[in-house]
Amino acid sequence: MPLSDITDRIAKEEARVGRVPGSTHLIAVSKVQPLDRVVAVLEEGHRVFGENKVQEAAGKWPDLKQRFDGVELHLIGPLQSNKTRQAMGLFDVIHSLDRPKLARAIARIANEEGHCPQLFIQVNTGEEPQKAGIMPDDLDDFVSECRDLGLPIVGLMCIPPVDEEPTLHFALLAKMAKRNGLEQLSMGMSSDFERAIAQGATHVRVGSAIFGARDYD
């Protein structure tokens, strides 16, 4: 599906639910995508991209950032503690802050390096044991802990369970963000981004609908 089709659908949903035009940022998720597909989207003028793995992004984006001005890179996958420093040097925004140990590592490195990416806290809204994220009951205390560390927390992120209605999880995330004075919501993917926009998403993460099916071989 062309990039323009996705941006049109975003604009239509914003209008339908009374959102400010352009208040939803499209993150083009380029993980495991051939380089030519990524370059094609860059050549269309899009500049906001998401990657799941630090190593893959490190092998792809430094060169692309030299070729294309104004790229904004988001880490949307889990962050291992031993990759924290590398991630902080590579990404503009990290969406997967999900545990106190990682928060402390980011704060320490930010103090040493003198800069820190913007941070979203990942919330495990479905309380799934196999999935990363802060449990909803622990979120308020974790937000306070991150703020005490001086971290630039800008919003919350979630990935709803695949077998549940995502709107319920998007609404829950929005409620938790409002309660904690956080204005940004990273939620919604290729199959449900319009429902996320209706619940206040500020960032939607769309991959296959833009680039086509991924080739994991």
Buried (B, 14 or more C-beta within 10 A) or exposed (E): EEBEEBBEBBBEBBEEEEBEEEEBBBBBBBBBBEEEBBEBBBEEEBEBBBBBBBEBBBEBBEEBBEEBEEBBBBBBBBBEEEBBBBBBEBBEBBBBBBBBEBBBBBBEBBEEEEEBBBBBBBBBBBEBEEBBBBEBEBBEEBBEBBEEBEBBBBBBBBBBBEEEEBBBBBBBBBEBBEEBEBEBBBBBBBEBBBBBBBBBBBBBBBBBBBBEEBEEE
